[in-house]
Amino acid sequence: MFWGPSKIAKPEGMTAPASPARPGLRRPIVTLHRWLSLGAAIFWLLQALTGILIVFHWEITDRSISALHRPTNLAAIEQRLDALAPPGSGDRVTTIWTAAGLADRYIIYLEDEAGDSRKVRILGDGTVIDAPGKNDSDLMGFLVGFHHDLLGSWGSWIVSISGILLCSNLLLGLVAAWPKRGTWRRALIPARRGPATARLYSWHRAVGLWAVVPALVIAATGTILKFEVGVGALIGVEPVSLPDNPPAGKPVGFAAAATTALQAVPGSTLTQAAWPKDEDATYRFRVRAPDEIRRAYGASVVMIDANSGSIRGVYPIAAAEPARSFMSALFPIHTGEAGGLAGRLLSIAIGLWLITMIVAGIALWIKRRKPRASD
């Protein structure tokens, strides 16, 4: 955040921060920016810190469980599914997701007759490597839950409001710190001499200007994700769906359906599989096509008829309408996945930038409240 100076002495060789074309508007903007920042500073610090820690949480979780690797064998996975939810047991498989960390790892989600769920983590050949209980709360799971919604539905609203506040505050800070024409170089190079308060403001302003745009992109995409359904409906995103397909006997097996789905999008890898429902004999697969910007959770959809094993529909994200492509891109942009390893490291750097800005801003506010003699 950029806290604007108020009667701060100029360091030697540094001009006073430039006012916008309408100086009468600057003071209320700076004041609003300052108090919004102070009010939400602790929460933003926690969000930035947990965001940094979970950038590689998939890899950390997978590596902490086992370093083994087995190539994906769909037939072997189907055998494991039959063993986990045998006929007559009352248990059923609901979905399979990629573990998203190490390659060829999957998490199977099951549900019993009472509606209670559990999950089992397997290698690509169906070998079980971890079967945590439904109430497991490992450290990474806690950090992810805290960052997303403070571990509860009520917290989701707090995170959403905080995201809107952060985006607006970044914009307010950018307006407050925007240099006049011809002063950009001076604004982007922090002063090294002069009163402590003025030097601190110079650093705060310069560092803020360096990275405020990518920070705003990350904050905005994360905030929009909290309103994903509403925003998608607003811009006309139609969910990928087909009319119900009435069941006609025993459904085809997972391996056959998954093989057909992967062949429908050449070169793709399995991201998720959702099982047929009582009223709709359709497997729904999400696969990751080679040209997707998502690293793990592909957004291309393939619908397979569970009665015949034939394709009901193929919806590659590369051919999607602009609105759906935009919504699909939010997650990889927010996490940095869109830029590969460099993008994820940049996401960490932006988190560190936000922490630096908050700490520097609070320090500047404290200094400004002290008598001028302290400089």
C-alpha positions as CSV (number, residue, x, y, z in Angstrom):
1,M,0.0,0.0,0.0
2,F,1.2,3.6,-0.6
3,W,0.7,5.8,2.3
4,G,1.0,9.4,1.1
5,P,3.2,11.9,3.1
6,S,1.8,14.8,5.0
7,K,4.2,17.6,5.7
8,I,7.2,15.2,5.3
9,A,10.5,17.0,4.8
10,K,12.2,16.3,1.4
11,P,15.4,14.3,1.5
12,E,18.3,15.9,-0.2
13,G,18.1,15.6,-4.0
14,M,14.5,14.4,-3.9
15,T,11.5,16.4,-5.1
16,A,8.3,16.3,-3.2
17,P,5.8,13.6,-4.4
18,A,3.9,14.9,-7.3
19,S,0.2,15.7,-7.0
20,P,-2.2,14.7,-9.7
21,A,-3.8,17.2,-12.0
22,R,-6.6,17.9,-9.5
23,P,-4.7,18.4,-6.2
24,G,-8.0,18.8,-4.3
25,L,-8.8,15.2,-4.8
26,R,-5.5,13.8,-3.6
27,R,-5.9,14.4,0.1
28,P,-9.2,12.5,0.6
29,I,-7.8,9.6,-1.6
30,V,-4.7,9.4,0.5
31,T,-6.7,9.5,3.8
32,L,-9.1,6.9,2.6
33,H,-6.3,4.7,1.4
34,R,-4.4,5.0,4.7
35,W,-7.3,4.1,6.9
36,L,-8.5,1.2,4.7
37,S,-5.0,-0.2,4.8
38,L,-4.6,0.1,8.6
39,G,-8.0,-1.5,9.1
40,A,-7.3,-4.6,7.0
41,A,-3.5,-4.9,7.4
42,I,-3.4,-7.9,9.7
43,F,-5.8,-9.9,7.6
44,W,-3.9,-9.0,4.4
45,L,-0.7,-10.1,6.0
46,L,-2.2,-13.5,6.9
47,Q,-3.6,-13.9,3.4
48,A,-0.3,-13.0,1.8
49,L,1.7,-15.3,4.1
50,T,-0.6,-18.3,3.5
51,G,-0.7,-17.6,-0.2
52,I,3.1,-17.8,-0.3
53,L,3.2,-21.0,1.6
54,I,0.6,-22.9,-0.5
55,V,2.0,-22.0,-4.0
56,F,3.7,-25.4,-4.1
57,H,1.4,-27.2,-1.6
58,W,0.4,-30.0,-4.1
59,E,4.1,-31.0,-4.5
60,I,4.8,-30.6,-0.8
61,T,1.9,-32.8,0.2
62,D,2.7,-35.5,-2.4
63,R,6.4,-35.6,-1.6
64,S,5.7,-35.8,2.2
65,I,3.5,-38.9,1.7
66,S,5.7,-40.9,-0.7
67,A,8.3,-40.4,-3.4
68,L,7.2,-43.5,-5.3
69,H,6.0,-43.2,-8.9
70,R,3.9,-45.6,-11.0
71,P,2.6,-44.8,-14.5
72,T,-1.1,-44.5,-14.8
73,N,-2.8,-47.8,-15.5
74,L,-6.5,-47.2,-15.9
75,A,-7.4,-50.9,-15.6
76,A,-5.4,-51.2,-12.4
77,I,-7.2,-48.1,-11.0
78,E,-10.5,-49.7,-11.8
79,Q,-9.6,-52.8,-9.9
80,R,-8.7,-50.6,-6.9
81,L,-12.0,-48.9,-7.2
82,D,-13.9,-52.2,-7.1
83,A,-11.9,-53.2,-4.0
84,L,-12.7,-49.9,-2.3
85,A,-16.4,-49.9,-3.1
86,P,-17.4,-53.5,-3.8
87,P,-21.0,-54.3,-5.0
88,G,-23.4,-54.6,-2.1
89,S,-21.2,-52.7,0.4
90,G,-23.2,-49.5,0.2
91,D,-20.1,-47.5,-0.6
92,R,-19.8,-45.8,-4.0
93,V,-17.1,-43.8,-5.8
94,T,-18.2,-40.2,-6.5
95,T,-15.2,-38.6,-8.2
96,I,-11.5,-39.0,-8.9
97,W,-9.1,-36.0,-9.0
98,T,-5.5,-35.7,-9.9
99,A,-3.4,-35.0,-6.8
100,A,-1.8,-32.1,-8.7
101,G,1.6,-32.6,-7.1
102,L,3.7,-35.4,-8.4
103,A,2.8,-37.1,-11.7
104,D,0.3,-40.0,-11.9
105,R,-1.2,-39.5,-8.5
106,Y,-4.9,-39.5,-7.8
107,I,-7.4,-38.9,-5.0
108,I,-10.5,-41.1,-4.9
109,Y,-13.6,-39.7,-3.1
110,L,-16.1,-42.2,-1.8
111,E,-19.4,-42.0,0.0
112,D,-21.2,-44.5,2.2
113,E,-25.0,-45.1,2.6
114,A,-25.2,-42.5,5.3
115,G,-23.7,-39.8,3.1
116,D,-20.4,-39.7,4.9
117,S,-17.4,-39.2,2.6
118,R,-13.8,-40.3,2.7
119,K,-10.8,-40.1,0.4
120,V,-8.0,-42.4,-0.6
121,R,-4.8,-41.4,-2.3
122,I,-3.3,-43.8,-4.9
123,L,-0.5,-44.1,-7.4
124,G,-1.1,-44.5,-11.1
125,D,-1.2,-48.3,-10.7
126,G,-3.8,-48.2,-8.0
127,T,-1.4,-48.7,-5.1
128,V,-2.8,-47.0,-2.0
129,I,-0.3,-44.7,-0.4
130,D,-2.5,-42.7,2.0
131,A,-6.0,-43.1,3.3
132,P,-6.6,-40.2,5.6
133,G,-9.9,-40.0,7.5
134,K,-12.6,-37.5,6.6
135,N,-11.5,-35.2,9.3
136,D,-7.8,-35.1,8.6
137,S,-6.3,-31.6,9.1
138,D,-2.7,-31.7,7.9
139,L,-0.8,-28.4,7.9
140,M,-1.1,-27.8,4.2
141,G,-4.8,-28.5,4.3
142,F,-5.2,-26.0,7.1
143,L,-3.2,-23.3,5.2
144,V,-5.2,-23.9,2.0
145,G,-8.5,-23.8,3.9
146,F,-7.5,-20.6,5.7
147,H,-6.4,-18.9,2.6
148,H,-9.5,-19.8,0.7
149,D,-12.3,-19.3,3.2
150,L,-10.9,-19.1,6.8
151,L,-11.9,-22.7,7.2
152,G,-15.7,-22.0,7.0
153,S,-18.5,-20.8,4.8
154,W,-18.8,-17.6,6.9
155,G,-15.1,-17.0,6.3
156,S,-15.6,-17.0,2.6
157,W,-17.6,-13.8,2.8
158,I,-14.8,-12.2,4.8
159,V,-12.2,-13.3,2.3
160,S,-14.4,-12.0,-0.5
161,I,-14.9,-8.6,1.1
162,S,-11.3,-8.4,1.9
163,G,-10.4,-9.1,-1.7
164,I,-12.6,-6.3,-3.0
165,L,-11.1,-4.0,-0.4
166,L,-7.5,-5.0,-1.3
167,C,-8.2,-4.4,-5.1
168,S,-9.7,-1.0,-4.4
169,N,-6.9,0.0,-2.0
170,L,-4.2,-1.0,-4.6
171,L,-6.0,1.3,-7.1
172,L,-6.2,4.1,-4.5
173,G,-2.5,3.7,-3.7
174,L,-1.6,3.8,-7.3
175,V,-3.6,7.0,-7.8
176,A,-2.0,8.6,-4.7
177,A,1.5,7.7,-5.8
178,W,1.2,8.4,-9.5
179,P,4.2,10.6,-10.5
180,K,3.8,13.8,-12.6
181,R,5.2,13.7,-16.2
182,G,9.0,13.7,-16.2
183,T,9.3,12.5,-12.6
184,W,9.0,8.7,-13.1
185,R,12.7,8.0,-12.7
186,R,12.8,10.0,-9.4
187,A,9.7,8.2,-8.2
188,L,11.0,4.7,-9.0
189,I,14.4,5.2,-7.4
190,P,14.2,5.4,-3.6
191,A,15.9,8.3,-1.8
192,R,19.0,7.3,0.3
193,R,19.5,10.6,2.1
194,G,17.3,13.0,4.1
195,P,14.9,12.6,7.1
196,A,14.0,9.1,8.0
197,T,10.3,9.5,7.4
198,A,10.8,11.0,4.0
199,R,13.2,8.2,3.0
200,L,10.8,5.5,4.3
201,Y,8.0,7.1,2.2
202,S,10.3,7.2,-0.8
203,W,11.0,3.5,-0.5
204,H,7.3,2.7,0.1
205,R,6.2,4.6,-2.9
206,A,9.0,3.3,-5.2
207,V,8.5,-0.4,-4.3
208,G,4.8,0.0,-4.6
209,L,5.0,1.4,-8.1
210,W,7.4,-1.5,-9.2
211,A,4.8,-4.3,-8.6
212,V,1.4,-2.8,-8.1
213,V,0.1,-3.9,-11.6
214,P,0.9,-7.7,-11.2
215,A,-0.3,-7.5,-7.6
216,L,-3.6,-6.0,-8.7
217,V,-3.9,-8.8,-11.3
218,I,-3.3,-11.5,-8.7
219,A,-5.7,-9.9,-6.2
220,A,-8.4,-9.3,-8.8
221,T,-8.4,-12.8,-10.1
222,G,-8.5,-14.3,-6.6
223,T,-11.4,-12.0,-5.7
224,I,-13.3,-12.9,-8.9
225,L,-12.8,-16.6,-8.1
226,K,-14.8,-16.0,-4.8
227,F,-17.7,-14.9,-7.0
228,E,-17.1,-17.4,-9.8
229,V,-20.6,-18.6,-10.3
230,G,-22.1,-15.1,-10.2
231,V,-19.5,-13.5,-12.4
232,G,-19.7,-16.4,-14.9
233,A,-23.5,-16.0,-15.1
234,L,-23.1,-12.3,-15.5
235,I,-20.8,-12.6,-18.5
236,G,-22.8,-15.4,-20.1
237,V,-20.8,-18.5,-19.3
238,E,-23.0,-21.5,-19.9
239,P,-22.2,-24.6,-17.9
240,V,-21.2,-27.7,-19.9
241,S,-24.2,-30.0,-19.6
242,L,-26.3,-32.4,-21.6
243,P,-29.8,-33.7,-21.1
244,D,-30.0,-36.6,-18.7
245,N,-29.2,-40.0,-20.2
246,P,-31.5,-42.7,-18.6
247,P,-29.6,-45.7,-17.3
248,A,-30.0,-48.9,-19.4
249,G,-28.4,-51.7,-17.5
250,K,-24.9,-52.0,-16.0
251,P,-22.7,-49.1,-16.8
252,V,-19.4,-49.5,-18.7
253,G,-16.4,-49.6,-16.5
254,F,-14.2,-46.7,-15.5
255,A,-11.2,-47.8,-17.5
256,A,-13.1,-48.1,-20.8
257,A,-14.8,-44.7,-20.3
258,A,-11.6,-42.9,-19.3
259,T,-9.7,-44.4,-22.3
260,T,-12.4,-43.1,-24.7
261,A,-12.3,-39.6,-23.0
262,L,-8.5,-39.3,-23.3
263,Q,-8.6,-40.4,-26.9
264,A,-11.2,-37.7,-27.6
265,V,-8.6,-35.0,-26.7
266,P,-5.3,-36.3,-28.2
267,G,-2.3,-36.0,-25.8
268,S,-4.5,-35.2,-22.8
269,T,-4.1,-36.4,-19.2
270,L,-6.7,-37.3,-16.7
271,T,-7.7,-34.5,-14.3
272,Q,-11.0,-35.6,-12.9
273,A,-13.7,-38.2,-13.4
274,A,-17.3,-37.9,-12.0
275,W,-19.4,-41.1,-11.9
276,P,-22.8,-41.5,-13.4
277,K,-25.8,-40.6,-11.3
278,D,-28.9,-42.6,-10.7
279,E,-30.9,-40.5,-13.2
280,D,-28.1,-39.8,-15.6
281,A,-25.8,-42.6,-17.1
282,T,-23.0,-40.2,-18.0
283,Y,-19.4,-40.1,-17.0
284,R,-18.1,-36.6,-16.9
285,F,-14.3,-36.2,-17.4
286,R,-12.1,-33.2,-17.1
287,V,-8.8,-33.6,-19.0
288,R,-5.8,-31.4,-19.5
289,A,-5.0,-30.8,-23.2
290,P,-1.4,-30.2,-24.1
291,D,-2.0,-26.5,-25.0
292,E,-3.8,-25.5,-21.7
293,I,-2.3,-22.9,-19.4
294,R,-3.4,-24.9,-16.4
295,R,-0.7,-27.0,-14.9
296,A,-2.7,-29.7,-13.3
297,Y,-6.5,-29.2,-13.3
298,G,-7.4,-29.3,-16.9
299,A,-10.5,-27.5,-18.1
300,S,-11.4,-29.6,-21.2
301,V,-14.6,-31.6,-20.7
302,V,-15.6,-34.9,-22.2
303,M,-19.0,-36.6,-21.6
304,I,-19.1,-40.4,-22.0
305,D,-22.3,-42.4,-22.3
306,A,-22.1,-45.0,-19.4
307,N,-24.6,-47.2,-21.2
308,S,-22.6,-47.7,-24.4
309,G,-19.2,-46.2,-23.7
310,S,-19.6,-43.8,-26.6
311,I,-18.8,-40.1,-26.6
312,R,-21.7,-37.8,-25.8
313,G,-19.8,-34.5,-26.1
314,V,-16.3,-33.1,-26.3
315,Y,-15.6,-29.5,-25.1
316,P,-11.9,-28.6,-25.4
317,I,-11.1,-25.4,-23.6
318,A,-9.1,-24.2,-26.6
319,A,-12.3,-24.0,-28.6
320,A,-14.4,-22.5,-25.8
321,E,-16.2,-19.2,-26.1
322,P,-14.2,-16.1,-24.8
323,A,-16.3,-15.9,-21.6
324,R,-15.6,-19.5,-20.6
325,S,-11.9,-19.2,-21.5
326,F,-11.7,-16.1,-19.3
327,M,-13.2,-17.8,-16.3
328,S,-11.0,-20.9,-16.8
329,A,-7.9,-18.7,-16.9
330,L,-8.6,-17.0,-13.5
331,F,-7.2,-19.8,-11.4
332,P,-3.9,-20.4,-13.2
333,I,-3.3,-16.6,-13.4
334,H,-4.0,-16.2,-9.7
335,T,-1.7,-19.1,-8.7
336,G,1.0,-18.2,-11.3
337,E,0.5,-21.5,-13.1
338,A,-0.1,-19.7,-16.3
339,G,3.6,-18.7,-16.4
340,G,4.9,-22.1,-15.5
341,L,7.6,-22.3,-12.8
342,A,8.5,-18.6,-13.3
343,G,4.9,-17.6,-12.9
344,R,4.6,-19.5,-9.6
345,L,7.8,-17.9,-8.3
346,L,6.4,-14.5,-9.4
347,S,3.3,-15.2,-7.3
348,I,5.5,-15.8,-4.3
349,A,7.4,-12.6,-5.0
350,I,4.1,-10.6,-5.2
351,G,3.1,-12.1,-1.8
352,L,6.4,-11.0,-0.3
353,W,5.9,-7.6,-2.0
354,L,2.5,-7.2,-0.3
355,I,3.9,-8.1,3.1
356,T,6.7,-5.5,2.6
357,M,4.3,-2.8,1.6
358,I,2.0,-3.5,4.6
359,V,4.9,-3.5,7.1
360,A,6.5,-0.4,5.5
361,G,3.1,1.4,5.4
362,I,2.5,0.7,9.1
363,A,6.0,1.8,10.0
364,L,5.4,5.0,8.0
365,W,2.1,5.7,9.7
366,I,3.7,5.2,13.1
367,K,6.6,7.5,12.3
368,R,4.2,10.2,11.1
369,R,2.4,10.1,14.4
370,K,5.6,10.8,16.3
371,P,6.8,14.4,16.9
372,R,8.7,15.9,14.0
373,A,11.7,16.1,16.3
374,S,12.2,12.3,16.0
375,D,13.4,12.8,12.5
